[in-house]
């Protein structure tokens, strides 16, 4: 690490030029090649997947998504001649669009069930030959705009479905806001515009390069469309934080009288090591998503890891080079004046945090109990979390999908927003009659609001049977627990009994069933994912800190932080507690993939603060060989910086709520609350209190493990080689500083 820091500092122009050249070259290549993000995912072994495969093989024209075009009139009925003529022209325009294979009009021979009892709302089902994820956003917008352009003169046209959802997405737009709030916090911390700008410049160059690499990687690895935005926001948070920790250590070195080059080397050799190991743990957590076996999550994890890896590389190479250009100018004016007067600092510690460390040192058990109780209390709602998939009723009120949802719910019932689709291969009149009988058995169940007449399609491939389709509409909305219960009852009880002896195999598919199967698959593999991430992080920390107890405490506290964040999310978005404060007008279940991605992100970010805190404590332990003193001095030296880093994270993630999208707001609230609780309660109170209670046991490692584990030094060469005592160090610092020519202001 020292050699890397020295080379980048001395060859600062080469280092900066290499980063700029990489950014330009990769961006040009990415611009010419483009990206290949897609939201396709497969769920082998599930009924929804089998139903989709059957349609793709035997009836490809019906294998795509189905969009609902909802028609409503303010006065009269949708059966009026003028309305029928206008809607007919609109449906004809939609039928001429690419990928549209069929339009089931409410005015067709079997369209009576598509007109509400009041006669004021109707819907048309538009079938595509591909899944919505295969349709580019411009084409999706064209579809929606074509339908909605016929609104007016008392007619309202809205569009519901996955294609309409994709067309409505505009991204959270939180990245510029994130840069702004991060800059504000950095200026408050450092009091220098130059010091504020350097972490932002480092993060910007790293993320600009990462975007190009992610786009190119999307041609090789399946990455969902949200990967880029999520990765950039995570990368911004960690990138600024990593640069902040190194820059803080550099400034502390200058104020203690070190020359510019030596201050850079010390900063990278200490805080830089912590950044490296923290980044490795974030990447481990994100890449752990691959064990779930779902390409949509694996791709998101790879994309986030790319962003984090580039921010780590920039903090360890680009930042030292920039420090070589600016030297003392990263200090406040009065700090530069103090150095000119040879007034050097003998301590890196914050007086306020030193006082808090002293208070904590006197009553660690009491503070551990209070902090632990508070975190458990916040986490309690997590135990009532219901995994599922939210429907369009949680979309922003101005989106066409939300308007379509509300119109269907008013005219027909909420279940018409997410029908269950019965699918079966059929051959001959006898099997068709048997399918009709099964469809009627399902339609007569309690909890079913209605059903569309069955449709029969002949296979275009010789020798293959045709396909029978029927839509069944639940009374509850797609996200209601009653709908999930109905789905399982249909699959496990009603259909098996009705198809016995017929030779048919009727599958239940459709978007509602797909999302339910998605939740089931994730829930089944969640223990493996959690165990792998925690185990790998535990082993890495054990090698870094040569301890069993420290990684055990770190893992337990990170799980507690994640549980508290899930508790906040459940309370706000599922139970509605405080939802009005973030303009959430409808609650629902928690999307199944949210806890998985949030845990990966939160585990990595929580471990960042753990590594930064315990690394400094570990340094002090090597110097003092006194556990209580090492913890007190380590907390006093890092508390202010960790708090500032957490404030940046909280504000960056808090910017998510400005997007107005339910899912993005959920991520923002969850991540921001987790970082806030982790920094203020876990790392500032709970972890040091538990380490104080553990005493010298913190630094014990069985000899059999000590011999086998690699020794990954995180304490820096100075501490490892035995630094002078604090008193002798303070005396040595009174000698005049030696500045390199490039370090002068």
Secondary structure, 3 states (H helix, E strand, C coil): CHHHHHHHHHCHHHHHHHHHHHHHHHHHHHHHHCCCCCCCCCCCCCHHHHHHHHHHHHCHHHCCCEEEEEEEECCCCCCCHHHHHHHHHHHHHHHCCCCEEEEECCCCCCCHHHECCCCCEEEEEEEECCCHHHCCHHHHHHHHHHHHCCCECCEEEEEECHHHHHHHCCCCCHHHHHHHHHHHHHHHHHCCHHHHHHHHHHHHHHHHHHHHHHHHHCCCCCCCCCHHHHHHHHHHHHHHHHHHHHHHHHHHHHHCCCCHHHHHHHHHHHHHHHHHHHHHHHHHHHHHHHHHCCHHHHHHHHHHHHHHHHHHHHHHHHHHHHHHHHHHHHCCHHHHHHHHCCCCCCCCCCHHHHHHHHHHHHCHHHHHHHHHHHHHHHHHHHHHCCEECCCHHHCCCCCHHHHHHHHHHHHCCHHHHCCEEEEEEECHHHHHHHHHHHHHHHHCCCCEEEECCCEEECCCCCCCCEEEEEEEEECCCCCCHHHHHHHHHHHHHHHHHHCCCCCCCCEEECHHHHHHHHHHHHHHHHHHHHHHHHHHHHHHHHHHHCCCHHHHHHHHHHHHHHHHHHHHHHHHHHCCCCHHHHCCCCCCCEEHHHHHHHHHHHHHHHHHHHHHHHHHHHHHHHHHCCHHHHHHHHHHHHHHHHHHHHHHHHHHHHHHHHHCCHHHHHHHHHHHHHHHHHHHHHHHHHHHHHHHHHHHHHHCCCHHHHHHCCCCCCCHHHHHCCCCCHHHHHHHCCCCCCCCHHHCC
